[in-house]
Amino acid sequence: MTNIRQAFARVCNANMGTFTNIMKQQQPLALPSIRAMSSASTPKQKATATDSPTLDMLYGDNVPISAKKDIMGDVYCKVADRYDAVSDMISMSMNKRWKQRFIEQMRPMPGDKMLDVAGGTCEVARRYLQYQDTVNHDTTSSVHVVDFNDSMLQVGRRRMAQSSWMDNERVTFAQGNAEDLADVPDNSVDIYCISVGMHNLPHPERALREAYRVVKPGGRFACLEYGHTDTPVIGQICRWYWDTGIPFLGQVLANDRASYERLARSVRTFPHQKRFAQAIRHAGFHLPGAGYELYQWGMMVAYIGSKPRTA
């Protein structure tokens, strides 16, 4: 690990001259949308009648996004075994604190049934069940983990294999699509949770509609997602880190620079937290106040709301 940090420091120093110039110019770094990786000759995709004009094409361009599902699926197949470890390194160990704070803000109640979407490695599911056991002293709550990527689910199953939660069937697994949770009944879960998963979806607005459908009236919606840092200096540093640092770490830690470049693009092209909060409200959820809470100046953003009891 020391060697990795030293290598990363050398790259940072090597790029510091370029970074200093960027800071002086105070202009955002340009990074193409992940959808630009598809062929420019592909016909443009029009909004469908079922997509709200407010939410449709949430990523802000008109390049067809049909390729994104396969692209990101391939990325996560490659990084599944190392995903949480690399995420911790990338976030400088803030990832664990963010997710623990996220669980605490959910305020799970005894007996709650949580749907953990895009939760394959079970990092959030494990923290949720630990919270229920230690804070609520509850052994009746449960979590159903859904992930599109089977490689990620296999990691989660291995992690939970020896736990009492598996023995007592408090954690279950299924491969599924966040945009079409066909196997999850209407109004059936107390908490819908998706942690760092929305930015990978071709159509986040469809996932929001599905979330609203499956949550019980009075139930909670909880989303943890990368955000945009509006503070000028810190924002420039964060953009430089995503553009330069993350691909380098992917190369050093996983020998896969390309996958981490794609992950960085997926994050960078996701909507600003103000716009995404509007999308969540448009789907029908109530978000208090501004609609979100910033972690570390907006490096990560928590959106926690509820479905009206009269829905």
N, C-alpha and C positions, 0 to 999 in steps of 0.2 A: 504493500500500500504506500509505503514511503517513497519507493521508486516511481510509482504512478504520480504521486503529488509533485515530486521533483520534475518529472517529465512535463507535466501540465504547466508548472511554473515557468519552465524554459520556453514553452510555446507562448504563454501569456506575455513574457518579456519580449520575445521576438516580434510579437504583434503590437506591442505597446505604442510604437511610433504611429502606426496606422490608427490605432484606437484614439490616441491623443488628437490627431487631425480630425477624426470624426466628432470628438467632443467639442472641438473648437467650432466646427461648422454647425453643430446643434441641429443636424438633420437626421431623420430616421433612416436606418439601413433598409434598403430595398430587398425584399425576399419574395420570390414568386410563390403563388399559391400552389399547393400540392396538386391541384387539378391541372395545372399547366404541364404536368408530366405526361398527360394524355395527348394524343395526336392533335395538332392544331387543325387538321383537316376534318376532325369529327364534327358532325352537325351539332349546332347549339341546341341545348335542351330547354324547352319552354316550361313554364310553371304549369302544374296540373291544377285541375279544378278543385282538388281536395286540399291543396296547400294554400294556407293563408298568405296573402300578399305581404303581410308583415314578416312572416317567418320564412317564406319560400326563398331559396337560394341564400341561406343564412350566411354563407361564406363570402358573399358580395361580388361574385363574378358569374359569367354565363357559360363558362367552360363545363361541359358535361362531367358529372361527378361519378358516373357509373364505375369508373376504375378504382375509386378510392377504397371501396370495401376489400377488393382483392389485394391492393397495394398494402394496406395496413394489416390485413390478415397475414400476408407474407412476412411483414416486419415483425409481428409478434410471435410468429412461429420461430423465428431466428433468435429472439431475445428472451423467450419465456423463462428458461431456467435461471437467467441472471437478472430478470426484470427488476425485482425489488432491491437487490443489492446495488445495481447500477443507478436506480432511481434515488437511493439514499446518497450515493456518491455525487450524483448530478445536483441534488438539492442541498449538498453539504450537510447532510443529516437532518435537515429541516423537515423532510418528508414524513418522518414518524411523528414529529410534534404536530404537524398540520393535521394528520389523520386522527390523532388522539383528540385534538381540539374539536375537530369535525364531529366525532362521536359524541363528545360531551355536549355540543350545541344541539344535537338531535334530541337530547333528553329522552332517551328510550324509556318506555314504561314497562312494568312487569307484564309478561305475556305477549308482548308485541311480536308480530310476524313481519320480518323485514325481507324485502326483495333487493338483493345486491346485484345490480346489473353491471356488466363489464367488470366483475369482481373475481375473476378467475384465480388469482394467486391467494385469495382469502385474507389479505392483509387487513381490510376493513371488517370483514366478517368475524375474524378472530378478535379484533378489538371490541366489536359490538357485543359478542358473547361474553367476553371478559368483563365488560362494563355491567352487563346484566347480572352476572354471577357475583361480582364484588360490590357493586354499588346498590343494586336493587335486590340482591340476594334472591334472585329469581332463577328457577330451573325450567320454566315452561316456555320461555321465549324461543324463537327459532329464526333461522336465516336461510333463504333459498338463493343460491348463487347461480347466476346465469351469465354465460360468456359466449360470444360467437366463436372464439378460438379454443379448440380442444386442447392445444398444447398448454395454454394458460390454465385451463381447468385441471389438467393432469397435475400441474404443480400444486394447485390448491388441494386436490384430493390427497396427494402425498403428505402435505403439511398437516392435514387434519386426520390422517389415517389412524393415529394412535390416541386421539383425543376422546374424552368422554362424550363430547358433543356429537361425534360420529356414532358412537355406541348408542346414544339415546335419540338419534335421528333429529337432533336440533339443528344440524346443518345438512343440506341436501344440494345436489348439483344438477344442472341441465345445460346443454348447449342450446343457445338461442340467440335471436336477433333483437337488439334493443328497439329497433324500429317496427317490429312485429312480434309482440309477446303472445303469440297465438295460444300457448298452453297455460297462460295465466288468466284466471277468470276476472270478470269485472268486479270492482269494489271488494277485493279480496286480501289486500295487504295493508298493514298499519303504517309501514314506512317504505317508501321507494328511495333507494340509494344508488347513486352512480358516482364513482370517484375516479377522476381523471380519465373519463371515458367518452364524454360528449365530443371532444375535439377530434376523435377518430371516426365519427359517424358521417356517412354521406349526407344524411338528412336529419339533423338534430331536432328539427321541428316535429318530425314524425315520432321520434322517441319521446318528446314531451307530451304528445297526444296520447301515446300508449301509457305513459306514466300516470296521466290524469285518469285514464280508463281503469287502471288496476288498483289505484289507491282508494281505500274506503273513504266515504265522507267523514271529514274530521281528521283524516290521516295526514301524514307528513311527506313532503317532498324534500329530499336532501341531495344536493349536487356539489361536489368539490371539483374545481376545474382550474387550470392555469389561467391567469389573467393578464391584463396589460397595466404596466406601471406608468402612471401619468406624471410622476415627479421627473422633471427633465433629465437630470444627471443620472439618477438611478435607472430611469428608463433606457437611456443610452447604454449603460453598462449591461443591463439585462438583455438588450437586443444583441449586443456584441457577444455576450456569453452564449446565447442560443445559436448565433450564426457561426461562431468560431469554437467556443469551448465544448459545447455538447457533441458536435461531430468528432472532435479530437478525443474526448473521453470514450465515445463509442468505439473508436479505433483502438485505443489502448486497452480498455476493459473487455471489449467483446470482439475485437478484430473485425468490426463491421461499421465502418464510417457511413456507408450509404444509408443503412437503416436508421441511424440516429439523425442523419440529415433530414430524412423524411419525417421522423417524429418531430423534429424542431419546426419544420415547415407546417406540419399539422397544427402545432400549438400557435405559431405566429399568425396563421390565417384565421384563427377562431375569433369570433366577434368580441368586441369590447364588453366588459361586464355590464355596462349600462344597457347596451342593446340586448344582451342575452337575458337580463332580468326582465326586460319588456316582453321578450319571447315567452318566458315562463309564465308571466301574468296573462299573456294572450292565450295560453293553453288552458287557463282557468284557475291556476293556483293563486293563493294570496301570499304575497311576500311583504313582510313588515318593513317600514322605513324605506331606505334606499333600495332594498331588495337583496342586498348581499353584504358580506363582511370581507374586508381585505386582510389577507395574511401577508406579512412582510411587504408592505407598500403595494400589494396587488400582484405579487409573484404567483400567489395562489388565491383563489376566491371561493368562499362558501356561500351557497344559495340555499337557505332553509325556509320553507314555507309550508302551507297547508292547503288541503282541499276543503272548500266550504262544506259545512255540515248539511246544508240544504241542497247540495248538488245531487 
